[in-house]
Amino acid sequence: MRFVLVVVILLVLCASENEAQETSTFQVWFEETAATRLGDRWWGDLMLTQYLVNGSRQVNSISVAPRIQYSLFSWMLAETALFAEYSSQTDISDIVEIRPWVALRYTEVFGRLEPSAMVRLEFRYLYYTESDTWDDRYRLRIRLGTRVALSNERIAPDTWYGIGEVEFFRNLDDAPKEYFNSRIRLHVGLGYRIGDFWSTELHYMYQESRSYPDQPFDSSDNILRVSVRKFF
């Protein structure tokens, strides 16, 4: 509970430092994930996502991302995925993005706490429908965070838990011709594990973005994210 409170305070401080900056969008994300065990050390899942963006930018998108994970150790997973998204944008060309990635994920359990870290390399292939052209870019993502059990001694069936994360996006080459480039993202959330097979989470996320490395982070977004996960 203390960890969640600290993260909330950090978010408030971050917002106060940027109060002169006009918030560019309010976004709502809906995510549904179906996951299953594929073998002794293998897992797989399929995530469907819809983003609704309103503000200085108007974007609607829908995506699908099948993913496979392999347990290297009890505390380390290697994963690969193929993300595909269609984005309808009012001010620039609609975009189709194909984004394979590879990643390493760390997670452990220390009583109520489940700290985690992720390093992910994304290969982004973008098709601009208006100009009928392709663009390809590479991006690195690093995420640090934790979950903390609130209503139990650990995160188990029928347990409420808090979530806190910080994530950094870094383009490894020139920025593509769209807005979702270098970012800093903070978020807190509340989750509930329903029995052995279901979980649901509600997140508030604040992010700052920029299009090019020599620019300041001059775009900010408030995001409400709703996630549902089912394990088969």
Backbone as numpy.savetxt, mean C-alpha at the origin, in Angstrom:
# Nx Ny Nz CAx CAy CAz Cx Cy Cz
-1.27 -0.40 22.23 -2.10 0.81 22.23 -1.23 2.06 22.23
-0.11 2.02 23.00 0.78 3.18 23.03 1.37 3.45 21.65
1.72 2.35 20.94 2.32 2.52 19.61 1.35 3.25 18.68
0.08 2.87 18.69 -0.92 3.53 17.85 -1.03 5.00 18.21
-1.01 5.32 19.51 -1.10 6.70 19.95 0.09 7.52 19.45
1.29 6.95 19.54 2.49 7.64 19.07 2.39 7.93 17.58
1.93 6.94 16.80 1.82 7.13 15.35 0.80 8.23 15.03
-0.31 8.26 15.76 -1.32 9.31 15.55 -0.71 10.68 15.81
0.08 10.81 16.90 0.71 12.08 17.22 1.66 12.51 16.11
2.44 11.54 15.57 3.35 11.85 14.48 2.59 12.33 13.25
1.45 11.73 12.97 0.64 12.15 11.82 0.13 13.58 12.01
-0.30 13.89 13.22 -0.79 15.24 13.50 0.33 16.26 13.31
1.54 15.94 13.81 2.67 16.84 13.66 3.01 17.03 12.19
2.98 15.93 11.43 3.27 16.01 10.00 2.27 16.90 9.30
0.99 16.76 9.65 -0.04 17.58 9.02 0.12 19.05 9.38
0.54 19.34 10.64 0.70 20.73 11.04 1.85 21.39 10.32
2.92 20.63 10.03 4.05 21.18 9.30 3.69 21.52 7.86
2.61 20.90 7.34 2.24 21.10 5.95 0.88 21.79 5.82
0.48 22.56 6.88 -0.84 23.14 6.84 -0.99 24.20 5.76
0.14 24.78 5.32 0.06 25.77 4.24 -0.09 25.11 2.88
0.09 23.82 2.84 0.02 23.10 1.58 -1.42 22.64 1.35
-1.95 22.96 0.23 -3.33 22.60 -0.07 -3.42 21.11 -0.38
-4.32 20.43 0.31 -4.50 19.01 0.05 -5.06 18.81 -1.35
-4.43 17.93 -2.11 -4.80 17.81 -3.52 -5.96 16.85 -3.75
-6.05 15.79 -2.96 -7.13 14.83 -3.21 -7.61 14.20 -1.91
-8.83 13.67 -2.00 -9.33 12.71 -1.01 -9.62 11.43 -1.77
-9.12 10.31 -1.26 -9.22 9.04 -1.97 -9.88 7.98 -1.10
-10.62 7.11 -1.74 -11.20 5.94 -1.07 -10.72 4.70 -1.82
-10.13 3.76 -1.08 -9.64 2.52 -1.65 -10.44 1.35 -1.09
-10.86 0.46 -1.97 -11.50 -0.79 -1.56 -10.62 -1.96 -2.02
-10.27 -2.84 -1.09 -9.40 -3.98 -1.41 -10.03 -5.28 -0.92
-10.01 -6.27 -1.78 -10.46 -7.61 -1.43 -9.36 -8.61 -1.78
-8.99 -9.46 -0.84 -7.92 -10.41 -1.06 -8.38 -11.82 -0.70
-8.12 -12.76 -1.59 -8.37 -14.18 -1.34 -7.01 -14.88 -1.30
-6.71 -15.58 -0.21 -5.39 -16.20 -0.03 -5.53 -17.69 0.28
-4.52 -18.46 -0.10 -4.55 -19.89 0.15 -3.13 -20.42 0.28
-2.98 -21.58 0.91 -1.69 -22.25 1.01 -1.51 -23.12 -0.22
-0.35 -23.00 -0.88 -0.08 -23.73 -2.11 0.81 -24.96 -1.90
1.51 -25.01 -0.78 2.42 -26.12 -0.52 3.04 -25.96 0.85
4.07 -26.74 1.11 4.69 -26.74 2.43 5.19 -25.36 2.84
5.83 -24.65 1.91 6.37 -23.33 2.22 5.89 -22.26 1.23
4.81 -22.56 0.53 4.30 -21.66 -0.51 2.91 -21.15 -0.15
2.66 -19.87 -0.45 1.35 -19.25 -0.30 1.04 -18.44 -1.56
-0.23 -18.26 -1.81 -0.64 -17.45 -2.95 -1.87 -16.64 -2.61
-2.04 -15.51 -3.26 -3.26 -14.73 -3.08 -3.57 -13.92 -4.32
-4.79 -13.42 -4.37 -5.27 -12.59 -5.47 -5.96 -11.38 -4.86
-5.50 -10.18 -5.22 -6.06 -8.96 -4.65 -6.74 -8.13 -5.74
-7.97 -7.73 -5.48 -8.72 -6.82 -6.35 -8.85 -5.48 -5.64
-8.57 -4.39 -6.35 -8.57 -3.06 -5.74 -9.28 -2.07 -6.64
-10.03 -1.16 -6.03 -10.61 -0.03 -6.74 -10.24 1.24 -6.00
-9.69 2.24 -6.74 -9.35 3.54 -6.18 -10.31 4.59 -6.73
-10.85 5.41 -5.85 -11.69 6.54 -6.24 -11.00 7.80 -5.73
-10.58 8.69 -6.65 -9.80 9.88 -6.30 -10.60 11.12 -6.66
-10.75 12.04 -5.71 -11.50 13.26 -5.95 -10.71 14.45 -5.42
-10.68 15.55 -6.16 -9.95 16.74 -5.75 -9.35 17.42 -6.96
-8.08 17.91 -6.81 -7.42 18.56 -7.93 -7.14 17.56 -9.05
-7.14 16.28 -8.72 -7.04 15.22 -9.72 -8.28 14.35 -9.62
-8.81 13.91 -10.75 -9.96 13.01 -10.79 -9.49 11.70 -11.42
-9.44 10.65 -10.62 -8.95 9.36 -11.10 -9.84 8.25 -10.57
-10.22 7.34 -11.43 -10.85 6.10 -11.03 -10.02 4.96 -11.60
-9.72 3.97 -10.79 -8.91 2.87 -11.29 -9.39 1.55 -10.70
-9.08 0.48 -11.41 -9.36 -0.86 -10.94 -8.16 -1.73 -11.27
-7.78 -2.60 -10.35 -6.58 -3.40 -10.55 -6.76 -4.80 -10.01
-5.90 -5.70 -10.48 -5.85 -7.07 -10.01 -4.39 -7.44 -9.83
-4.06 -8.21 -8.79 -2.66 -8.54 -8.51 -2.55 -9.94 -7.94
-2.29 -10.97 -8.76 -1.96 -12.29 -8.23 -0.54 -12.30 -7.69
-0.33 -12.99 -6.55 0.96 -12.96 -5.88 1.30 -14.35 -5.33
2.57 -14.69 -5.36 3.07 -15.94 -4.80 4.17 -15.62 -3.80
4.13 -16.28 -2.64 5.14 -16.07 -1.60 5.78 -17.41 -1.22
7.07 -17.33 -0.87 7.81 -18.51 -0.44 8.52 -18.20 0.87
8.40 -19.09 1.86 8.98 -18.88 3.17 10.45 -19.29 3.16
11.35 -18.28 3.17 12.77 -18.56 3.27 13.15 -18.99 4.68
12.59 -18.29 5.66 12.76 -18.59 7.07 11.42 -18.35 7.74
11.32 -18.65 9.02 10.06 -18.41 9.73 9.73 -16.93 9.78
10.74 -16.06 9.61 10.56 -14.62 9.72 10.77 -13.87 8.41
10.98 -14.59 7.31 11.29 -13.93 6.03 10.57 -14.62 4.88
9.85 -13.81 4.07 9.17 -14.29 2.87 9.77 -13.63 1.64
9.92 -14.41 0.58 10.22 -13.86 -0.74 8.94 -13.91 -1.56
8.68 -12.89 -2.38 7.45 -12.89 -3.15 7.65 -12.32 -4.54
6.76 -12.72 -5.42 6.69 -12.13 -6.75 5.22 -11.96 -7.09
4.91 -10.95 -7.90 3.52 -10.66 -8.23 3.45 -10.01 -9.59
2.24 -10.00 -10.15 1.98 -9.33 -11.42 0.74 -8.46 -11.24
0.97 -7.16 -11.14 -0.08 -6.17 -10.92 -0.52 -5.62 -12.28
-1.84 -5.51 -12.49 -2.38 -4.92 -13.71 -3.48 -3.94 -13.33
-3.44 -2.72 -13.92 -4.37 -1.67 -13.52 -4.79 -0.84 -14.73
-6.06 -0.44 -14.70 -6.56 0.55 -15.66 -7.00 1.78 -14.89
-6.45 2.96 -15.28 -6.78 4.21 -14.61 -7.43 5.17 -15.59
-8.61 5.66 -15.22 -9.31 6.68 -16.00 -9.05 8.02 -15.34
-8.39 8.96 -16.07 -7.97 10.23 -15.51 -8.54 11.38 -16.35
-9.02 12.43 -15.66 -9.70 13.52 -16.38 -8.73 14.51 -17.03
-7.53 14.68 -16.43 -6.65 15.75 -16.91 -5.51 15.26 -17.78
-5.20 13.97 -17.75 -4.19 13.42 -18.64 -4.71 12.10 -19.20
-3.92 11.46 -20.04 -4.36 10.25 -20.72 -4.71 9.14 -19.73
-5.71 8.34 -20.08 -5.95 7.11 -19.35 -4.72 6.21 -19.47
-4.50 5.40 -18.45 -3.27 4.61 -18.39 -3.60 3.15 -18.09
-2.95 2.25 -18.80 -2.93 0.84 -18.47 -1.53 0.53 -17.94
-1.44 -0.01 -16.73 -0.14 -0.32 -16.15 -0.01 -1.81 -15.88
1.10 -2.38 -16.31 1.49 -3.75 -15.97 2.73 -3.62 -15.09
2.66 -4.20 -13.87 3.72 -3.96 -12.91 4.13 -5.26 -12.21
5.04 -6.03 -12.79 5.61 -7.15 -12.04 6.53 -6.63 -10.94
6.60 -7.36 -9.82 7.54 -6.96 -8.78 8.11 -8.18 -8.08
9.24 -7.94 -7.41 9.85 -8.93 -6.51 10.07 -8.22 -5.18
9.99 -8.99 -4.08 10.07 -8.36 -2.76 10.56 -9.36 -1.72
11.07 -8.79 -0.63 11.38 -9.53 0.59 10.56 -8.92 1.72
9.95 -9.80 2.53 9.12 -9.34 3.65 9.60 -9.98 4.95
9.81 -9.14 5.95 10.19 -9.61 7.29 9.01 -9.41 8.24
8.75 -10.40 9.08 7.75 -10.23 10.14 8.05 -11.21 11.27
7.85 -10.76 12.50 8.02 -11.63 13.67 6.93 -11.29 14.67
6.86 -12.10 15.72 5.85 -11.91 16.76 6.56 -11.79 18.10
6.32 -10.67 18.78 6.85 -10.44 20.12 5.67 -10.10 21.03
4.99 -11.13 21.53 3.82 -10.89 22.36 2.72 -10.22 21.56
2.33 -9.04 21.98 1.27 -8.31 21.28 1.74 -7.70 19.96
3.04 -7.49 19.82 3.58 -6.79 18.66 3.95 -7.75 17.53
3.67 -7.31 16.29 4.11 -8.01 15.08 4.80 -7.00 14.17
6.08 -6.67 14.43 6.80 -5.73 13.56 7.04 -6.33 12.18
7.13 -5.45 11.18 7.32 -5.93 9.81 8.15 -4.93 9.01
8.75 -5.43 7.94 9.49 -4.58 7.01 9.40 -5.21 5.63
9.41 -4.37 4.59 9.33 -4.85 3.22 10.24 -4.02 2.34
10.95 -4.69 1.43 11.70 -4.04 0.36 11.19 -4.61 -0.95
10.75 -3.75 -1.86 10.12 -4.21 -3.10 10.66 -3.44 -4.30
11.02 -4.18 -5.35 11.46 -3.59 -6.61 10.37 -3.81 -7.64
9.88 -2.70 -8.22 8.78 -2.76 -9.18 9.27 -2.41 -10.58
8.81 -3.19 -11.54 9.10 -2.93 -12.96 7.79 -2.44 -13.59
7.71 -1.14 -13.90 6.46 -0.53 -14.31 6.43 -0.33 -15.83
5.40 -0.88 -16.46 5.20 -0.72 -17.90 3.85 -0.02 -18.07
3.87 1.21 -18.63 2.69 2.05 -18.72 2.33 2.31 -20.17
1.05 2.11 -20.47 0.53 2.38 -21.81 -0.43 3.55 -21.73
-0.16 4.62 -22.52 -0.98 5.82 -22.54 -1.96 5.72 -23.71
-3.25 5.62 -23.40 -4.24 5.36 -24.44 -4.40 6.53 -25.40
-4.19 7.75 -24.91 -4.40 8.93 -25.76 -3.35 9.03 -26.86
-2.09 8.74 -26.52 -1.01 8.86 -27.50 -0.59 7.52 -28.09
-1.17 6.42 -27.57 -0.83 5.08 -28.05 0.67 4.83 -27.93
1.24 5.17 -26.74 2.67 4.97 -26.49 2.89 4.21 -25.20
4.08 3.59 -25.10 4.48 2.84 -23.92 5.62 3.55 -23.22
5.69 3.36 -21.91 6.78 3.89 -21.10 7.14 2.82 -20.07
8.41 2.71 -19.72 8.79 1.75 -18.68 9.71 2.42 -17.68
9.49 2.11 -16.41 10.23 2.71 -15.31 10.44 1.68 -14.21
11.37 2.01 -13.29 11.68 1.15 -12.15 11.51 1.94 -10.87
10.94 1.28 -9.86 10.69 1.99 -8.60 10.98 1.07 -7.42
11.55 1.66 -6.37 11.84 0.94 -5.14 10.88 1.40 -4.06
10.37 0.43 -3.29 9.48 0.75 -2.18 10.00 0.09 -0.91
10.01 0.86 0.18 10.44 0.37 1.48 9.34 0.68 2.48
8.91 -0.33 3.23 7.82 -0.14 4.20 8.24 -0.70 5.56
8.00 0.09 6.61 8.27 -0.32 7.98 7.00 -0.14 8.78
6.70 -1.10 9.66 5.47 -0.95 10.43 5.31 -2.03 11.47
4.15 -2.05 12.07 3.82 -3.08 13.05 2.31 -3.20 13.19
1.89 -4.35 13.64 0.52 -4.55 14.13 0.63 -4.84 15.63
-0.38 -4.43 16.38 -0.36 -4.66 17.82 -1.73 -5.14 18.28
-1.75 -6.27 18.97 -3.00 -6.82 19.49 -3.58 -5.89 20.55
-4.89 -5.62 20.47 -5.55 -4.72 21.41 -6.47 -5.45 22.38
-7.15 -6.47 21.92 -8.15 -7.14 22.76 -7.73 -8.54 23.18
-6.48 -8.88 22.94 -5.97 -10.21 23.28 -4.48 -10.09 23.54
-3.87 -11.16 24.02 -2.44 -11.16 24.26 -1.64 -11.27 22.97
-2.27 -11.69 21.90 -1.64 -11.76 20.59 -2.74 -11.67 19.54
-2.35 -11.48 18.27 -3.35 -11.41 17.21 -3.78 -12.83 16.86
-4.99 -13.17 17.25 -5.56 -14.51 17.10 -7.00 -14.33 16.64
-7.72 -15.43 16.38 -9.14 -15.28 16.00 -9.91 -14.43 17.00
-10.80 -13.59 16.48 -11.66 -12.71 17.27 -10.84 -11.71 18.09
-9.87 -11.06 17.41 -8.99 -10.09 18.06 -9.00 -8.77 17.30
-9.14 -7.67 18.04 -8.93 -6.34 17.49 -7.44 -6.02 17.54
-6.94 -5.32 16.50 -5.53 -4.95 16.49 -5.34 -3.60 15.82
-4.28 -2.90 16.23 -3.93 -1.63 15.64 -2.83 -1.81 14.61
-2.73 -0.84 13.69 -1.77 -0.90 12.59 -1.08 0.45 12.46
0.23 0.44 12.27 0.97 1.66 12.00 2.09 1.37 11.02
2.23 2.21 9.97 3.24 1.97 8.95 3.74 3.30 8.38
4.97 3.27 7.88 5.52 4.35 7.08 6.14 3.71 5.84
5.93 4.34 4.67 6.41 3.76 3.41 7.04 4.84 2.54
8.13 4.46 1.87 8.85 5.37 0.99 8.89 4.79 -0.42
8.57 5.62 -1.41 8.62 5.25 -2.83 9.77 6.04 -3.46
10.61 5.36 -4.23 11.74 6.03 -4.86 11.88 5.58 -6.30
11.73 6.53 -7.24 11.97 6.19 -8.64 13.46 5.98 -8.88
13.80 4.97 -9.64 15.19 4.67 -9.94 15.63 5.24 -11.29
14.74 5.95 -11.98 15.07 6.63 -13.23 14.12 7.81 -13.37
14.05 8.40 -14.55 13.16 9.53 -14.74 11.72 9.14 -14.44
10.95 10.10 -13.98 9.56 9.85 -13.62 8.72 9.60 -14.86
7.77 8.67 -14.80 6.84 8.51 -15.92 5.87 9.69 -16.00
5.11 9.75 -17.07 4.23 10.89 -17.31 2.90 10.72 -16.59
2.95 10.55 -15.30 1.74 10.47 -14.51 2.08 10.85 -13.08
1.08 10.94 -12.22 1.30 11.56 -10.93 1.87 10.64 -9.86
1.68 9.35 -9.99 2.00 8.46 -8.88 3.46 8.05 -8.94
4.34 8.90 -8.44 5.79 8.71 -8.57 6.43 8.60 -7.19
7.38 9.48 -6.86 8.01 9.43 -5.55 7.01 9.84 -4.48
7.00 9.09 -3.36 6.02 9.36 -2.31 6.60 9.08 -0.94
6.00 9.69 0.05 6.16 9.32 1.45 4.75 9.09 1.98
4.53 7.95 2.61 3.17 7.60 3.04 3.19 7.14 4.50
2.29 7.71 5.29 2.08 7.32 6.68 0.65 6.84 6.85
0.48 5.79 7.64 -0.91 5.44 7.93 -1.07 4.68 9.23
-2.26 4.82 9.79 -2.69 4.09 10.98 -3.99 3.38 10.63
-4.27 2.32 11.36 -5.48 1.58 11.06 -5.94 0.73 12.22
-7.12 0.20 12.05 -7.72 -0.70 13.02 -8.22 -1.93 12.28
-7.86 -3.11 12.79 -8.26 -4.35 12.15 -8.96 -5.29 13.12
-9.69 -6.23 12.55 -10.35 -7.26 13.36 -10.23 -8.59 12.63
-9.70 -9.60 13.33 -9.62 -10.94 12.77 -10.87 -11.71 13.15
-11.62 -12.12 12.13 -12.92 -12.78 12.32 -12.71 -14.29 12.20
-12.67 -14.98 13.32 -12.46 -16.43 13.28 -11.09 -16.76 12.68
-11.02 -17.94 12.06 -9.75 -18.42 11.53 -9.48 -17.95 10.10
-10.49 -17.50 9.37 -10.33 -17.34 7.93 -10.58 -15.93 7.39
-11.16 -15.04 8.19 -11.48 -13.71 7.69 -10.78 -12.64 8.53
-10.45 -11.53 7.88 -10.01 -10.33 8.61 -10.45 -9.11 7.82
-10.68 -8.02 8.53 -11.06 -6.77 7.88 -10.30 -5.63 8.55
-9.95 -4.61 7.76 -9.16 -3.49 8.27 -9.69 -2.17 7.71
-9.58 -1.13 8.53 -9.91 0.23 8.12 -8.68 1.09 8.39
-8.16 1.76 7.34 -6.94 2.55 7.45 -7.23 4.02 7.11
-6.52 4.91 7.82 -6.39 6.29 7.35 -4.94 6.46 6.91
-4.74 6.98 5.67 -3.41 7.13 5.12 -3.21 8.57 4.66
-2.03 9.11 4.97 -1.65 10.44 4.50 -0.38 10.29 3.67
-0.37 10.84 2.46 0.82 10.72 1.64 1.14 12.05 0.96
2.43 12.24 0.73 2.93 13.36 -0.06 3.63 12.81 -1.28
3.47 13.48 -2.43 3.98 12.97 -3.69 4.68 14.09 -4.46
5.54 13.68 -5.36 6.14 14.60 -6.32 6.35 13.85 -7.63
6.42 14.61 -8.72 6.57 14.01 -10.03 8.02 13.88 -10.47
8.89 14.76 -9.97 10.28 14.76 -10.43 11.22 14.94 -9.25
12.44 14.38 -9.31 13.37 14.42 -8.18 13.76 15.82 -7.73
13.77 16.82 -8.63 14.19 18.16 -8.26 13.04 19.03 -7.76
11.86 18.43 -7.60 10.71 19.15 -7.09 10.47 18.81 -5.62
9.82 19.73 -4.87 9.42 19.39 -3.50 8.22 18.45 -3.53
7.91 17.86 -2.37 6.71 17.04 -2.26 5.52 17.99 -2.13
4.98 18.42 -3.29 3.99 19.50 -3.33 2.57 19.00 -3.53
2.36 17.70 -3.48 1.01 17.15 -3.60 0.74 16.26 -2.40
-0.39 16.43 -1.76 -0.72 15.63 -0.59 -2.10 15.01 -0.75
-2.28 13.85 -0.11 -3.51 13.10 -0.26 -3.95 12.51 1.08
-5.24 12.54 1.33 -5.85 11.84 2.45 -6.61 10.65 1.90
-6.33 9.48 2.45 -6.85 8.24 1.88 -7.56 7.43 2.96
-8.75 6.98 2.65 -9.50 6.03 3.48 -9.46 4.68 2.76
-8.91 3.68 3.41 -8.71 2.38 2.78 -9.46 1.30 3.56
-10.28 0.54 2.87 -11.06 -0.54 3.47 -10.58 -1.85 2.86
-10.15 -2.79 3.71 -9.60 -4.06 3.23 -10.34 -5.22 3.85
-10.59 -6.24 3.04 -11.18 -7.50 3.51 -10.32 -8.63 2.97
-9.95 -9.58 3.83 -9.09 -10.69 3.45 -9.75 -12.01 3.86
-9.73 -12.96 2.94 -10.30 -14.29 3.20 -9.23 -15.33 2.92
-9.01 -16.25 3.87 -8.05 -17.33 3.69 -8.80 -18.64 3.49
-8.45 -19.36 2.43 -9.11 -20.62 2.10 -8.24 -21.79 2.54
